[in-house]
Amino acid sequence: MPEYSEPSRSGVERPKEIRPPGLDATDRTILEILQADARTPNNAIAAAAGIAPSTCHGRIRSLQERGIIRGFHAEVDPAAVGRGLQALISIRLQAHARSNLGRFEHYLAGLPQVEAIFFVTGDRDFLIHVAVPDSSALRDLVANNLSVRPEVAGTNTAVIFDHVRPRRSAFGS
């Protein structure tokens, strides 16, 4: 599990600040293997990296402590757990509400439908990825949890037809 810093101004825990990586070829090999399959056994990673299993374990722990590896997780298909409709909702806040972005971010983080929150540039302030059971639940989320908030000036919803997570290295290859 990654170590977390104190909660941000919004109360949402954030990963520790990443220190300059100083990654060598062995670290890069370990990271590439874990990105391809985070369940790869330590001894297989060690063999591929050409190091002892105990050294590999220490390297992985160091990568976690330095904030380079943020965590390991299972990617669950939302449809398999009854949340088959996904959408991206962009949110524009009222000008006066921008001074308290943290409180609104904390509110969004507390909504069970929210999968991810992005604070973005442009004419919108937030982009959220949501997963809900159906279009009625999506409408209710927008109408009853977002649009009614006094700090919200407007929303725009785009339904996700398909989601593909490319498998690639953190190093661009």
Protein Blocks (a to p, Z undefined) as FASTA:
>chain_A
ZZdddddfkopacddddddfkpafklmmmmmmmmmomkbcfklmmmmnopafklmmmmmm
mmmmnomanbdcddddfklnopabccdddddddfklmmmmmlmmmmmmmpmklmbdcdde
hjbfbdcddddfblmlmmmmmmmmmmmpmklnbdcddddfbdcdddddfkoZZ
